[in-house]
Amino acid sequence: MKPRGEELIANGKDRSSGKDAARTCLALALVLVSSHVLNADIFPAVAQDLPAAREISTYGGVAFSVFLAVAAYRKPSLLRERFWFFACFAATAIAAASLYGGIDGRSSLMLAIGSPFGGIGGAWVSVLVGVSLAQRGPKHAFVVVPMAFVVQYAAKAGIHFLNSLPIEASVALYATSLAAACLLARPDARSVMKNMRDSDAPDVLSITSPSSYLPFSSLIFVSILLLNIVCGYSLASSEAEPSFAASMASCIPVCVVFAAATIRRPPSLDASYRTAVLCIIAGLLCAPFALPALQDQTGEQAYIALLSAGSDLFNMLAYCIVASVGYRNKLGAVFVAATVLAAQWLGIGIGAPIAQMAAALGALSSLWATAAMAIIFFAFNYIGLRNFSFDRAVETVLPAHADENASDESTSENTMALEAKPSRVKPASTSDKANELGMVSPAAATQPVVDPIDEACSSVAYACNLTNRETDVLRLLARGRTSPFIQEELVLSRNTVKTHVRHIYTKLDVHSQQELISKVEQRKTGLE
């Protein structure tokens, strides 16, 4: 039985954790509500004067998300939370004022000004919410994320029963929802960004801790991009508005996931992905019923409901991936949240215009385009992801600093093991026998022992035309040393070490520390 003091502390931590989870859940729900209001109420009104407003907003958000991802990976000092908080707060205010003024005054210029600012503000808040989820971790995320989607469905139902909100109320709800979500998620983002600025940039840490950061080419990001292309295309190809029944039916899989997460253990990432894929495949099979020529309202609504369910399930999965990866490596939370968001919005920004172009060419073109989308989607999931596991990919991500320490230890052990390897057996010479008997000449005794790794590094440095300081850095990298260790050992600044490492990689034509170690080992073997 726990002592009374420990029990009170544990209860206090649980309550604090519960409050933080509730705060993150509300922030995510507000982001989802603002997105629904923007797409269901504001953009249809804007489309009368500026049909491309949705795409302008989407690509504005994509550009800003890419900027955040690159900055988080290469130059975290740019991510000063206070500056971007006020900048994106102002962007949201400009977007709301311009969209309302453009709709009221039928001004396409004001709408064109407001649309990209709306994408920038929405992207910033979405990244902040992703970082907040990463602080909660996967255990809470699998409950928080479905609950936020359930809250969004409840808000949709409330808006439906109010018939349609006036445009003033829609714009106000959109702006206040984003602002409130930003305020709720800001405390977590502030602490994370401060830690990022105080640490090495991920592009430096990834040299010595390659397992801490997912590459841009990770199948996780590719999957998110492709699935959102399919969803963006499919939902944009339907000319009918989703009925209330279809909207509510699409929430059933989400409610099932929420119930499973609260009553029993939450589903795995792989199981969630397969469920989302199943809904999307079922929706694609219903695509012919959505053709205007058939005029099958039941089939068309089933098409919309299944695709909406698959899209929501995959968006839930994306948020859970951000929470899982960001929790395992807090320094990479902003990077993974921004990259996931960029992949989501870029996918929608690619898929929707394809649907519009196909529709302009006629119903038959739409059917062929849908078939092509389905084939690509099936092939990617059957071939591209055959041996891929989302859960395993997330489990391979390690904390940057913990990974560095582990790297030092494991590399030291590997180095010792390599040096302890028995060399090729040579016939014992007379001098060898003399050494064994202790009869060593003074000249031989004073000869310095040459370290084989240093000798191999010197040979590589000469062949690749490294400078003296680059050779010093190479010797430490070949032993698995990390950037902070090299800074302290050679008394160099972080940026100087970063520059030397880049030059060494370029001259040696390698892309990771492991490749560098392998190259030195090959040279050492050749010298033996």
C-alpha positions as CSV (number, residue, x, y, z in Angstrom):
1,M,0.0,0.0,0.0
2,K,1.3,3.4,-0.9
3,P,2.1,6.0,1.8
4,R,-0.4,8.8,2.1
5,G,2.0,11.4,0.8
6,E,2.9,9.4,-2.4
7,E,-0.8,8.6,-3.0
8,L,-1.7,12.4,-2.8
9,I,1.2,13.2,-5.2
10,A,0.0,10.4,-7.7
11,N,-3.6,11.7,-7.5
12,G,-2.4,15.2,-8.1
13,K,-0.4,14.1,-11.2
14,D,-3.4,12.2,-12.5
15,R,-5.7,15.2,-12.1
16,S,-3.1,17.5,-13.8
17,S,-2.7,15.0,-16.6
18,G,-6.4,14.7,-17.0
19,K,-6.8,18.5,-17.2
20,D,-4.0,18.7,-19.8
21,A,-5.6,16.0,-21.9
22,A,-9.0,17.8,-21.7
23,R,-7.4,21.0,-22.8
24,T,-5.7,19.3,-25.8
25,C,-9.0,17.6,-26.7
26,L,-10.9,20.9,-26.6
27,A,-8.2,22.6,-28.7
28,L,-8.4,19.8,-31.4
29,A,-12.2,19.9,-31.4
30,L,-12.1,23.6,-32.0
31,V,-9.7,23.2,-34.9
32,L,-12.0,20.6,-36.4
33,V,-15.1,22.8,-35.9
34,S,-13.3,25.8,-37.5
35,S,-12.4,23.7,-40.5
36,H,-16.0,22.4,-40.9
37,V,-17.4,25.9,-40.8
38,L,-14.8,27.2,-43.2
39,N,-15.5,24.4,-45.8
40,A,-19.2,24.0,-45.3
41,D,-20.4,27.6,-44.8
42,I,-17.7,30.2,-45.7
43,F,-16.1,28.8,-48.9
44,P,-19.4,28.0,-50.6
45,A,-20.3,31.7,-50.2
46,V,-16.9,32.8,-51.3
47,A,-17.0,30.6,-54.4
48,Q,-19.7,32.8,-56.0
49,D,-17.0,35.5,-56.6
50,L,-13.7,33.6,-56.3
51,P,-14.1,29.9,-57.1
52,A,-10.4,29.2,-56.4
53,A,-10.5,30.6,-52.9
54,R,-10.4,27.1,-51.3
55,E,-7.3,26.1,-53.3
56,I,-5.6,29.5,-52.5
57,S,-6.2,28.9,-48.8
58,T,-5.1,25.3,-49.0
59,Y,-1.8,26.0,-50.8
60,G,-1.1,29.0,-48.5
61,G,-1.4,26.5,-45.6
62,V,0.8,24.0,-47.4
63,A,3.5,26.6,-48.0
64,F,3.5,27.7,-44.4
65,S,3.6,24.1,-43.1
66,V,6.5,23.3,-45.3
67,F,8.3,26.4,-44.0
68,L,7.6,25.3,-40.4
69,A,8.9,21.7,-41.1
70,V,12.1,22.9,-42.8
71,A,12.7,25.5,-40.1
72,A,12.1,23.0,-37.4
73,Y,14.6,20.6,-39.1
74,R,17.3,23.0,-40.1
75,K,17.1,26.2,-38.1
76,P,14.9,26.0,-35.0
77,S,16.0,29.5,-34.0
78,L,13.5,30.8,-36.5
79,L,10.6,29.3,-34.5
80,R,10.2,32.0,-31.9
81,E,6.8,31.1,-30.5
82,R,5.9,34.6,-29.3
83,F,6.5,36.2,-32.7
84,W,4.6,33.5,-34.6
85,F,1.8,33.5,-32.1
86,F,1.1,37.2,-32.7
87,A,1.8,36.9,-36.5
88,C,-0.6,34.1,-37.0
89,F,-3.2,35.6,-34.7
90,A,-3.0,38.7,-36.9
91,A,-3.2,36.5,-40.0
92,T,-6.4,34.9,-38.7
93,A,-7.9,38.3,-38.0
94,I,-7.0,39.5,-41.5
95,A,-8.5,36.4,-43.0
96,A,-11.8,36.8,-41.1
97,A,-12.1,40.5,-41.9
98,S,-11.2,40.0,-45.6
99,L,-13.5,37.0,-46.1
100,Y,-16.5,38.7,-44.5
101,G,-15.8,42.0,-46.3
102,G,-15.3,40.2,-49.6
103,I,-18.5,38.2,-49.3
104,D,-20.5,41.3,-48.1
105,G,-19.1,43.6,-50.8
106,R,-18.7,41.0,-53.5
107,S,-15.0,41.9,-53.8
108,S,-12.9,39.2,-55.3
109,L,-9.8,41.2,-54.4
110,M,-10.5,41.1,-50.7
111,L,-11.4,37.4,-50.9
112,A,-8.0,36.7,-52.6
113,I,-6.2,38.6,-49.8
114,G,-8.1,36.8,-47.0
115,S,-7.8,33.2,-48.4
116,P,-4.0,32.6,-48.0
117,F,-4.0,34.3,-44.6
118,G,-6.7,31.9,-43.5
119,G,-4.5,28.9,-44.6
120,I,-1.5,30.3,-42.7
121,G,-3.4,30.9,-39.5
122,G,-5.1,27.5,-39.7
123,A,-1.8,25.7,-40.3
124,W,-0.1,27.3,-37.4
125,V,-2.9,26.4,-35.0
126,S,-3.0,22.9,-36.3
127,V,0.7,22.4,-35.7
128,L,0.4,23.8,-32.2
129,V,-2.4,21.3,-31.5
130,G,-0.2,18.5,-32.9
131,V,2.6,19.5,-30.6
132,S,0.2,19.6,-27.7
133,L,-0.9,16.0,-28.5
134,A,2.7,15.0,-28.6
135,Q,3.1,16.2,-25.0
136,R,0.1,14.0,-24.0
137,G,1.6,10.9,-25.6
138,P,-0.1,8.0,-27.5
139,K,-1.9,6.6,-24.4
140,H,-4.0,9.8,-24.0
141,A,-4.0,10.5,-27.8
142,F,-6.0,7.4,-28.6
143,V,-8.8,8.7,-26.4
144,V,-8.4,12.5,-26.9
145,V,-8.4,12.4,-30.7
146,P,-11.6,10.3,-31.2
147,M,-13.3,12.3,-28.5
148,A,-12.5,15.5,-30.3
149,F,-14.0,14.1,-33.5
150,V,-17.1,13.1,-31.6
151,V,-17.4,16.7,-30.2
152,Q,-17.0,17.9,-33.8
153,Y,-19.9,15.7,-34.9
154,A,-22.0,17.1,-32.1
155,A,-21.2,20.6,-33.2
156,K,-22.1,19.7,-36.8
157,A,-25.5,18.4,-35.6
158,G,-26.1,21.6,-33.6
159,I,-25.3,23.8,-36.6
160,H,-27.6,21.6,-38.7
161,F,-30.5,22.1,-36.3
162,L,-29.9,25.9,-36.5
163,N,-30.5,25.5,-40.2
164,S,-27.8,27.7,-41.7
165,L,-25.8,30.2,-39.8
166,P,-25.7,33.8,-41.2
167,I,-22.3,34.6,-42.7
168,E,-21.4,36.9,-39.9
169,A,-21.9,34.2,-37.4
170,S,-20.0,31.7,-39.5
171,V,-17.0,33.9,-39.9
172,A,-17.1,34.8,-36.1
173,L,-17.3,31.1,-35.2
174,Y,-14.4,30.2,-37.5
175,A,-12.1,33.0,-36.1
176,T,-12.9,32.5,-32.4
177,S,-12.6,28.7,-32.7
178,L,-9.1,29.1,-34.1
179,A,-8.1,31.7,-31.6
180,A,-9.3,29.6,-28.7
181,A,-7.5,26.5,-29.9
182,C,-4.3,28.5,-30.3
183,L,-4.6,29.8,-26.7
184,L,-5.3,26.3,-25.4
185,A,-2.4,24.6,-27.2
186,R,0.1,27.5,-26.7
187,P,1.6,26.5,-23.3
188,D,2.8,23.1,-24.7
189,A,4.2,24.6,-27.9
190,R,6.1,27.3,-26.0
191,S,8.1,24.9,-23.9
192,V,8.8,22.6,-26.8
193,M,10.1,25.4,-29.1
194,K,12.3,26.7,-26.3
195,N,13.9,23.3,-25.9
196,M,14.4,23.1,-29.7
197,R,16.2,26.4,-29.8
198,D,18.5,25.4,-26.9
199,S,19.4,22.1,-28.6
200,D,21.2,21.2,-31.9
201,A,19.2,21.4,-35.0
202,P,17.7,18.1,-36.1
203,D,19.7,18.0,-39.3
204,V,22.8,18.0,-37.0
205,L,21.3,15.5,-34.5
206,S,20.1,13.2,-37.2
207,I,23.8,12.7,-38.3
208,T,24.6,11.0,-35.0
209,S,21.0,10.0,-34.1
210,P,19.5,8.9,-37.4
211,S,16.8,6.9,-35.7
212,S,15.4,10.0,-34.0
213,Y,13.8,11.7,-37.0
214,L,11.6,10.4,-39.8
215,P,12.9,11.4,-43.2
216,F,10.7,13.4,-45.5
217,S,10.5,10.3,-47.8
218,S,9.1,8.1,-45.0
219,L,6.2,5.9,-46.1
220,I,4.2,7.4,-43.2
221,F,4.2,10.8,-45.0
222,V,3.8,9.3,-48.4
223,S,0.7,7.3,-47.2
224,I,-0.8,10.4,-45.7
225,L,-0.2,12.3,-49.0
226,L,-1.6,9.6,-51.3
227,L,-4.7,8.9,-49.1
228,N,-5.6,12.6,-49.0
229,I,-5.2,12.9,-52.7
230,V,-7.8,10.1,-53.1
231,C,-10.1,11.6,-50.5
232,G,-9.7,15.1,-51.9
233,Y,-10.5,13.8,-55.4
234,S,-13.4,11.6,-54.3
235,L,-15.2,14.2,-52.1
236,A,-14.7,16.9,-54.7
237,S,-16.0,14.7,-57.5
238,S,-19.5,14.5,-56.0
239,E,-21.8,17.4,-56.9
240,A,-24.4,16.6,-54.2
241,E,-24.3,18.1,-50.7
242,P,-24.0,15.4,-48.0
243,S,-27.3,14.9,-46.2
244,F,-27.6,15.0,-42.4
245,A,-28.1,11.3,-42.3
246,A,-24.9,10.7,-44.4
247,S,-22.9,13.1,-42.2
248,M,-24.0,11.3,-39.0
249,A,-23.5,7.9,-40.6
250,S,-19.9,8.8,-41.3
251,C,-19.3,9.3,-37.5
252,I,-20.2,5.6,-36.7
253,P,-16.6,4.2,-37.3
254,V,-15.2,7.1,-35.2
255,C,-17.6,6.4,-32.3
256,V,-16.6,2.7,-32.5
257,V,-12.9,3.6,-32.2
258,F,-13.7,6.0,-29.3
259,A,-15.7,3.3,-27.5
260,A,-12.9,0.8,-28.1
261,A,-10.3,3.2,-26.8
262,T,-12.2,4.0,-23.6
263,I,-13.7,0.6,-22.8
264,R,-10.8,-1.7,-23.9
265,R,-7.3,-1.1,-25.2
266,P,-7.0,1.3,-28.1
267,P,-6.5,-0.1,-31.6
268,S,-3.0,-0.2,-33.1
269,L,-1.9,2.3,-35.8
270,D,-1.9,-0.5,-38.3
271,A,-5.5,-1.6,-37.4
272,S,-6.7,2.0,-37.7
273,Y,-5.0,2.4,-41.1
274,R,-6.6,-0.8,-42.4
275,T,-10.0,0.4,-41.2
276,A,-9.6,3.7,-42.9
277,V,-8.5,2.0,-46.1
278,L,-11.5,-0.4,-46.0
279,C,-13.9,2.6,-45.8
280,I,-12.2,4.4,-48.7
281,I,-12.2,1.3,-50.9
282,A,-15.9,0.7,-50.2
283,G,-16.5,4.4,-51.1
284,L,-14.6,4.1,-54.3
285,L,-16.6,1.0,-55.3
286,C,-19.7,3.1,-54.8
287,A,-18.3,5.8,-57.1
288,P,-20.5,4.9,-60.1
289,F,-23.6,5.6,-58.1
290,A,-22.4,9.2,-57.6
291,L,-22.6,9.9,-61.4
292,P,-25.3,12.4,-62.3
293,A,-26.6,10.2,-65.0
294,L,-27.7,7.5,-62.6
295,Q,-29.5,9.8,-60.2
296,D,-29.2,7.3,-57.4
297,Q,-29.4,9.5,-54.2
298,T,-29.0,6.5,-51.9
299,G,-25.8,5.3,-53.6
300,E,-24.5,8.9,-53.8
301,Q,-25.0,9.5,-50.1
302,A,-23.4,6.1,-49.3
303,Y,-20.4,7.2,-51.4
304,I,-20.1,10.4,-49.5
305,A,-20.6,8.8,-46.1
306,L,-18.0,6.1,-46.7
307,L,-15.4,8.4,-48.0
308,S,-16.0,10.9,-45.2
309,A,-15.7,8.1,-42.6
310,G,-12.4,6.9,-44.2
311,S,-11.1,10.5,-44.4
312,D,-12.0,11.1,-40.7
313,L,-10.5,7.8,-39.6
314,F,-7.3,8.6,-41.5
315,N,-7.1,12.1,-40.0
316,M,-7.5,10.6,-36.6
317,L,-4.6,8.2,-37.4
318,A,-2.5,11.1,-38.6
319,Y,-3.0,13.0,-35.3
320,C,-2.2,9.8,-33.3
321,I,1.0,9.3,-35.4
322,V,2.0,12.9,-34.5
323,A,1.3,12.2,-30.9
324,S,3.3,8.9,-30.9
325,V,6.3,10.2,-32.8
326,G,6.4,13.5,-31.1
327,Y,6.2,11.9,-27.7
328,R,9.1,9.6,-28.4
329,N,11.3,12.5,-29.6
330,K,10.0,15.8,-28.2
331,L,12.6,17.8,-30.2
332,G,11.0,16.5,-33.4
333,A,7.3,17.3,-32.5
334,V,7.1,20.5,-34.5
335,F,8.8,18.9,-37.5
336,V,6.5,15.8,-37.6
337,A,3.3,17.9,-36.9
338,A,4.2,20.3,-39.7
339,T,5.2,17.6,-42.2
340,V,2.0,15.6,-41.6
341,L,-0.1,18.7,-42.0
342,A,1.7,19.6,-45.2
343,A,1.1,16.1,-46.6
344,Q,-2.6,16.3,-45.7
345,W,-3.3,19.6,-47.2
346,L,-1.1,19.1,-50.2
347,G,-3.0,15.8,-50.9
348,I,-6.3,17.6,-50.8
349,G,-4.9,20.4,-52.9
350,I,-3.9,17.9,-55.6
351,G,-6.9,15.7,-55.5
352,A,-9.7,18.3,-55.7
353,P,-8.4,20.1,-58.9
354,I,-8.0,16.7,-60.6
355,A,-11.7,16.0,-59.8
356,Q,-12.7,19.4,-61.2
357,M,-10.7,18.9,-64.4
358,A,-12.2,15.4,-64.9
359,A,-15.7,16.7,-64.3
360,A,-15.2,19.5,-66.9
361,L,-14.3,16.8,-69.4
362,G,-17.6,14.9,-68.8
363,A,-19.0,12.0,-66.8
364,L,-17.0,9.3,-68.6
365,S,-13.8,11.1,-67.9
366,S,-14.7,11.3,-64.2
367,L,-15.4,7.5,-64.2
368,W,-12.1,6.7,-65.8
369,A,-10.3,9.1,-63.4
370,T,-11.9,7.4,-60.4
371,A,-10.9,4.0,-61.7
372,A,-7.3,5.3,-62.1
373,M,-7.3,6.6,-58.6
374,A,-8.7,3.3,-57.3
375,I,-6.0,1.3,-59.1
376,I,-3.2,3.5,-57.8
377,F,-4.6,3.4,-54.3
378,F,-4.9,-0.4,-54.4
379,A,-1.4,-0.9,-55.8
380,F,0.2,1.3,-53.2
381,N,-1.5,-0.5,-50.3
382,Y,-0.9,-4.0,-51.8
383,I,2.6,-3.5,-53.0
384,G,4.1,-0.4,-51.5
385,L,2.9,-1.1,-47.9
386,R,3.1,-4.9,-48.1
387,N,6.0,-5.2,-45.5
388,F,5.5,-1.8,-43.9
389,S,4.1,-1.3,-40.4
390,F,3.1,2.0,-38.9
391,D,3.6,0.7,-35.4
392,R,7.1,-0.6,-36.1
393,A,8.0,2.7,-37.9
394,V,7.0,4.7,-34.9
395,E,8.7,2.3,-32.4
396,T,12.0,2.9,-34.2
397,V,12.0,6.6,-33.4
398,L,14.2,7.3,-30.3
399,P,14.7,10.5,-28.3
400,A,17.5,12.5,-29.8
401,H,19.5,12.9,-26.6
402,A,18.8,9.4,-25.3
403,D,19.7,8.0,-28.7
404,E,23.0,10.0,-28.6
405,N,23.9,8.5,-25.3
406,A,23.0,5.0,-26.5
407,S,24.9,5.7,-29.7
408,D,28.0,6.5,-27.7
409,E,27.7,3.4,-25.6
410,S,26.9,1.1,-28.4
411,T,29.5,2.5,-30.7
412,S,32.2,2.2,-28.0
413,E,31.2,-1.4,-27.5
414,N,31.3,-2.0,-31.2
415,T,34.7,-0.3,-31.5
416,M,36.1,-2.4,-28.7
417,A,34.6,-5.5,-30.3
418,L,36.1,-4.6,-33.6
419,E,39.5,-3.9,-32.0
420,A,39.2,-7.2,-30.1
421,K,38.6,-9.2,-33.2
422,P,41.3,-11.8,-33.7
423,S,43.6,-10.9,-36.5
424,R,44.7,-13.3,-39.2
425,V,47.1,-15.9,-37.8
426,K,50.7,-15.4,-38.9
427,P,53.6,-17.6,-38.3
428,A,55.4,-16.7,-35.2
429,S,58.7,-15.0,-36.0
430,T,61.9,-14.9,-34.0
431,S,61.1,-11.5,-32.7
432,D,57.7,-12.6,-31.7
433,K,59.2,-15.4,-29.6
434,A,61.7,-12.9,-28.1
435,N,58.8,-10.6,-27.2
436,E,57.1,-13.5,-25.5
437,L,60.2,-14.2,-23.4
438,G,60.5,-10.5,-22.5
439,M,63.6,-9.9,-24.7
440,V,62.4,-6.8,-26.4
441,S,65.0,-4.4,-27.9
442,P,64.9,-0.8,-26.6
443,A,64.2,0.5,-30.1
444,A,61.1,-1.7,-30.5
445,A,59.9,-0.8,-27.0
446,T,60.0,2.9,-27.8
447,Q,58.1,2.6,-31.1
448,P,54.6,4.3,-30.7
449,V,51.6,2.0,-31.1
450,V,49.6,3.1,-34.2
451,D,45.8,3.2,-33.7
452,P,44.3,1.4,-36.8
453,I,41.3,3.6,-36.8
454,D,43.4,6.8,-36.7
455,E,45.6,5.3,-39.5
456,A,42.5,4.5,-41.6
457,C,41.1,8.0,-40.9
458,S,44.4,9.6,-42.0
459,S,44.3,7.6,-45.2
460,V,40.7,8.5,-45.9
461,A,41.5,12.2,-45.1
462,Y,44.4,12.2,-47.5
463,A,42.4,10.5,-50.3
464,C,39.5,12.9,-49.9
465,N,41.5,16.1,-49.3
466,L,40.2,16.8,-45.8
467,T,41.7,19.7,-43.8
468,N,43.5,19.1,-40.5
469,R,40.4,20.1,-38.5
470,E,38.1,18.0,-40.6
471,T,40.4,15.1,-40.1
472,D,40.1,15.6,-36.3
473,V,36.3,15.6,-36.6
474,L,36.5,12.5,-38.9
475,R,38.4,10.6,-36.2
476,L,35.7,11.3,-33.6
477,L,32.8,10.6,-36.0
478,A,34.5,7.2,-37.0
479,R,34.3,6.3,-33.3
480,G,30.6,7.1,-33.2
481,R,30.9,10.4,-31.2
482,T,28.0,12.8,-31.2
483,S,28.0,16.5,-32.1
484,P,27.9,17.7,-28.4
485,F,30.9,15.4,-27.6
486,I,32.9,16.8,-30.6
487,Q,32.1,20.4,-29.6
488,E,33.5,19.7,-26.1
489,E,36.4,17.6,-27.2
490,L,37.7,20.0,-29.9
491,V,36.4,23.2,-28.2
492,L,34.4,24.2,-31.2
493,S,31.0,25.9,-31.6
494,R,27.9,24.0,-32.7
495,N,27.8,25.7,-36.1
496,T,31.5,25.0,-36.7
497,V,31.0,21.3,-36.0
498,K,27.9,21.3,-38.2
499,T,29.9,22.9,-41.1
500,H,32.8,20.4,-40.7
501,V,30.4,17.5,-40.7
502,R,28.7,18.6,-43.8
503,H,32.0,19.1,-45.6
504,I,33.2,15.7,-44.5
505,Y,30.0,14.0,-45.7
506,T,30.3,15.8,-49.1
507,K,33.9,14.9,-49.6
508,L,33.5,11.3,-48.6
509,D,30.2,11.0,-50.5
510,V,28.3,9.5,-47.6
511,H,24.9,10.4,-46.1
512,S,25.0,9.0,-42.6
513,Q,27.4,8.4,-39.8
514,Q,27.0,4.6,-40.3
515,E,28.1,5.0,-43.9
516,L,31.1,7.0,-42.7
517,I,32.1,4.3,-40.2
518,S,31.7,1.6,-42.8
519,K,34.0,3.5,-45.2
520,V,36.7,3.9,-42.5
521,E,36.4,0.2,-41.6
522,Q,36.9,-0.7,-45.2
523,R,40.0,1.4,-45.4
524,K,41.3,-0.1,-42.1
525,T,40.7,-3.6,-43.5
526,G,42.7,-2.7,-46.6
527,L,45.6,-1.4,-44.6
528,E,45.9,-4.5,-42.4
